[in-house]
């Protein structure tokens, strides 16, 4: 049995404190930990998750793990925290890490993460999302992504398009959307607009066109720009001139995934790592799936990147926090850093029919990532050849972080921009963008 990384590295003084904290544990003497599991998983994915729990508990007999369905939603987090309904371990997006740290809404586990053998190996830009101002790692980066264009290969074929030659420019995206809509009656291109996802995807488009939504120092909103106008005009052209965007203009991450997996959407933009939830939560047929890189246009263009952090509830005690970091290390990180763990995770997933090998960006470096893929090569069961238009380009595309100041608040402002542009044919876009810049600046000033 491999010894616990955290407990083995903990000093005698810390162990004494841990023992004192454990005095409040239930009669069985074990630390009980509720850990987040994605909601709505099919049975195979649940079985794979439970298998990993069993493996962890075998290696850590003093810790009892309970799966709790949970999905991060910024608008409900504070109420869940106050109500005590959060799991002890849960995941959050990169964009929210710094704010939660500053407000003390996640536990400070930095003294424990400091003992992780790979803590100094993280990509600094990735680690910053989960670190405080002094560099202490409060939340552990578990996955990273760059945005991509997801497309339905079957709808491409039905429209006379070559699914092995997806669009490489924004004009080609528009043309393909029009062809799909005309030939199939389905939505050629869908845009998220709701729950701050509208701002997220609109910002993605602006980045790809060479613009930004805030200044480099994070102090000034830059919404009313030629790049933002170009992005909004493209959406309006597809919506009002081509009629290729369907009739649902309140998509969020969950609902757009549902309709895409059901074959009702030809293309949409989202994180390049979305194949797994499409398959495990939305019953995607892998034969339908294609993924390509976003077109970049302009000297300063780049791909919006983000990722996932594993965090611990601030309501946990010291012994629970130590157990939580053990779980994070085991479930999220060992498969990236340890061959035996990588194989065990891949085998458990493959045995239950779950995806192995869907593309992600490395949280460490590319060499470490590629090594981890070699370890599990025999278990890869996703159509990687249908994702090569993405994987052949994404590592060479400039990866840009999400806006740092009042991220979600600015995204909410931009939700209104994209919703209005898609539902009001006569909208005054100049006035809309000017007001959005004013509102975004107010949100950023309030956050400063």
N, C-alpha and C positions, 0 to 999 in steps of 0.2 A: 504493500500500500504506500503510495507516495505521501510523504508528510505534508501537512498544511503549510503553504508558503507564508501565510500571515502569522499564524501562531508560532511557527518555528523561528520567525524573525523577531518576534515581539520580546522586549526586554522583560526581566523579572519583575520590575516595578509595574509595568503595564499589565502583566499577567495577574499581579496581586489586585490591581484595580478591577480587572475583568472579573476575578473571582468574587469580589464584593458585589459587583453589579448583578451577578448571576443568582444572588440570594433571592431575588424576586421571581425566578422562573417557576413554571409549574412543577408539580410533584415529581414528574419523570426525570427532572434534572437536565433536560435538553433545552437548547435555545430554539425557540419557535419563530420562524421567519416566513412572512407572506411575500411572495415574489410575483411580479407582474407577468402575465401571459396574455398574448394578443387575444382580443375577443373574437368570437365567431369562427374559430378555427374548425376545420373538418377533423373527423376523428383521427385520421392518420397523424396530423400535426400534434394533436393532443397526446396521442400515444408516444410520439417522439419526445415531447417535452417531459412527459412523465418518466420515460426511460432515463433521461438525463438527470431528473430529480433522484431516481433510484441509485444511479451511479454516484451522485454527489453524496447521498446519505450513507452509502456503503463506505465511502472514503472519509466521511465526517460523521461518525455515529452519534456525536453529541449535538448535532444540528438537525432539526426537523423542518422540512420545507413544505409549504402549502402554496399551491398555484392559485392566483387570484386574477380573474380577467380584468384587464385595465388597458386603456388607451389614452395617451396624453391628449388633453384638450386644454389649451391655455385659459379659456373662458370659465372653466369649471374647477381648475386646480385649487384655487384659494379656498373655495367652499369645501372641497374634499379634504384639504389639509386641516381646515378648522374642524370639520366634522369627524376627523379620525378615520376616514374611509379609504385612505391611500394604502397601497401595499407598502411593505417595509423597503422593498427594492423595486424601482420602476425606471423607465427610460424617458428621456426628454430630448427635444431637438437642440442642436447646437445654439440656435438663436436665443434660447431661453436660459442657458446655463449661467451666464454672467449676472443676469437680473435676479435669478433665484438665489445665487450666492450672496449678492449684495444685500438682499432682504432677509437672509437667514432662513430661507424656506426649504432648504435641503440641509442635511447634516454635514458638518465639517469632518470628513473622513481622511483629511490630508495626512495625518500622522500614520494612518494605516496604509494609504496608497504609496507613501514614501518607501515602504518596505517591499513593494512589488519589484521583482528583479528587472522588469522592463520599463520602469517608470521614466527613465532618462532616454528611452529609445523612441518615444512618441514623436511624430512630426510636430514641431513647435506650434505651427498654425492650428493643428488639430487639438493639441493639449490646451491651448489658450481658451478654448470654448468652455472647458470645465475647471478653469483655474481662477483663484482669487488674485488680487492685485499684487500679492507677494509671491505668486507662483505656486501656491499650495493647490494640489489637485483634489477638489471637492467632488467631482463627477468624472467618471472614467470614460474616455472615448471608446466606443465599441464598434462603430462602423462609420464610414464616410461615403459620400456619393457626389457625383456631378450630374447635373440635370441632363436629360436626354429626351429624344422624341420617340415615343412608343407608337407602334403602328400595327394594324391588323393585316396580316399577310393575305388572308382570304378575301377581305374587302378590296385590297389592292388588285388581286387577280380578277375579281369580279368587275373591276373598273378598267381592266385592260392595262394595269400598271405592273411593272416588274418588282416583286417584293424583295428581290436581291439587289435592286438598285434604288434605294429609297431617296427621298429628296435631299439635295445638298445645298439648296439656297432657300431663302424665304419665299421667293417667287415660285419655286417648285413645290413648296409646301402648299401654297395657295392653289396652284394648279391641280395638285393631287387631291386636295380637299374637294374642289369643285367636281373633279371627275368621279370621285367616290359618291358624293351626294347625288350627282346626276344619274349615275348608273345603278345605284343600289337603293336610293331613298333613305340611306342612313346618314348620320352626322359625319361629314367629312373630316372636320377638325373641331374638337371641343376645348373650351377654356374654363379652367376653374375660376370662380368669381366670389366664393362665399367663405366665411369663417377665416379670413385673412389669407386664404390660399390664392385669391385673386391678385392681391398685392405681391405675393410670392412669385407667381408665374409671370406677372407683368414685369416685375423686376428682373426676372430671368431673361425675358425678351430684350429689355433695355440693356442689360449687360452684354448680351450677344450682339447687339448693334453698336457697342462701343460707349454706351452711356453709363451713368451711375444715378442712384437716387439720393445720395448724400455726398458731401465733400470728403476728402481723404481724412480729415481730422474728425469726422463724425459730428461736426457742429452745424452744418448748413444743409438744408434740404435742397436737392437739385431735381425737382419733379418736372418743372415746366421747361423741358429741353427738346431739341430737335429729335433726339433718339426716342424719348417717350412719345412724342407726337407721331413718329414713324411707326412705333409699335401699336399705338392705338388706332392709327389709320389703317394698318394692315388688318386688324381685327374687324374694324368697321367695314372694310371692303369685302371681307369674307362673309360677314353677317348680312349686310344690306345690299351689296351688288351681286354677290354670288349665291347667297342663300345656302351656304355650305356648312353652317354651324349648328344646324338643328334648331330645336325650340326650347332647350333647357339652358337657362342662363343663371342658374343658382347652384352649379356644381361645386362641391367641395372634394377633398381628397377621397373620402369614402365612396361618395355617389358616382364620381367619375370613374373610379376603379370598377364599380359594379357594372356600369353601362359598357365600359370598354371590354371587360371580360365576357360580357353577354353578346358581343359582336355588334353593338349599336353605335360604335365610334370608330372612325378610321384612324385618327391620330390625336395624340394629346401630349403635352409636356409634363414631366414629373421627374422625380429622382431616378437615376439609372439603376437603383437597387429595388425597384418596385415589383419585379417579377415574382418574388416570393409571396408577398401578400396577395397579389393577383391570383396566384395558384392556390394558396392555402385558405384564403378567405372568400374568394370570389369564383372559384371553380373555372379558372381560365383553361382553355384547351391550348397546350403548348404549341401545337401546330399553327395556331393563329398568330403567334406572337413574333413581333420584330422590334428591334431596338437600333436606333442610329444616333449619331452625335448631332448636336444642334449646329446649324450653320452659324459661323462667326463672320461678322461684317464690320470692318473698321479697325483702325490701328490699336485701339484700346479695348477691343472686344475680348470677352472671356466667358467662361461657363460658371454660373452660380453653383457653388458647392456648399454642402452642409453635412450633417451627420447626426448621430445618436450618441447620447451620453447615458450611462447608467448611474443613477443617483440613489441616495438613501434618505428615507423620511427623517425629518428633524425630531420626530416624536419617539425615535428609537433610543434604547439604552446602549451603554458601552459594549456589552456582550453581543447585542443584536447587530451593532455596527461592525464589529469584528467578523461576525458570521456573514453579514451582508457582503463585505469585501471578499470573503472567501467564495461566496456564490458568484459574485461578479467575475472574479478571477477564473473560476471554474467554467461557468456557463458561457461567458462572452469572450474571454481573452485567451484561455489556454489553447483553443482551437487555432489561434493565430500564431502562437509562439511555441507550441509543443507538439511534436509529431504524433505521439500516442494519443493525446487529447484530440487532435485534429481528426485522426482516423476514427476514434470512438464516436465523435460527434457526427461525422459523415456517415458512418455505418448505421447509427441510430436513425438518422434522417432517411437514408436510402431504404432501410428495412421497412419503414412505415410509409414509403412512397412520397416523401417530401423532397423539395428541391435541394440539390447539392451542386454548387458551381456557378450560381448566378453572379453576375459581375458586381464588384464593389471597388471603391478606391481604398488604398491602404491607409490605416491609421498610423503605421510605422513608416516603412519605406517600401518602394516597389519590389525590391529584391526579397524582402521578408514575405510580402504578399504572394509573390510568384512561387516561393518555396512552399508556402502553405497549400497552394493549389496543386503542386506536384505531389504532396503527401496524400491527397485525397483523389487523385486522378481517376482511380478505378471506380470511384463511387459517383462521379459526376453524371447527372441524369437530366440536365437541362439542355435545351437546344442551343448550345453555345455558338454554333455556326450561324444562327439567326440573329446573333447579337454582335457579330464581328464588325458591322459598320460603326458600332459604338466603341467596342473595346480596342479597335485598331487606331482610334483617334483620341480617345478621352485622355490618355496619359500625356499626350503632347499638347493638349489645349490648355491655355492659361486658366487656372482654377481661382475664382474670386470668392471671397467670403461674403456672407450675407451682410446687409447694412448693420452696423454695430450699435447705433443709437436708436432707442425706442422702436426696435425692429417690428414687433407685432402691431404696435400702434400705427406705424407708417403703412404697414401692409393693410390694415383696416381702412385707412384713408384711400388707398389705391383700389381696394375692393369696390368702393363707390364709383371710382373712375371707370373701371372696366364694366361694371354692371350698367351704368348709365350709357356708356358707349354702345352696348349691345342691346339695350331695350328702348332707347329713345333715338330714333333716326334723325331727329332735328336737333340733337344736343349740341350746344355751343362748346366745342372741345377746348378752344382757347380759354374760355372762362372756367371750364371744368378743371383744367390743369393748373391755372393760376390759383384757384381756390384750394386745390389739393396741395400745392406747395405751401400755401399759408397754413393749412391745417397740419401738414407734416412738420413744419418748422415749430409750431406751437407744441406738438407732442414731443419733439426732440428737446426743446427748451425746458419742458416740464421734467424730462428725464435727466437733464444735465445736473 
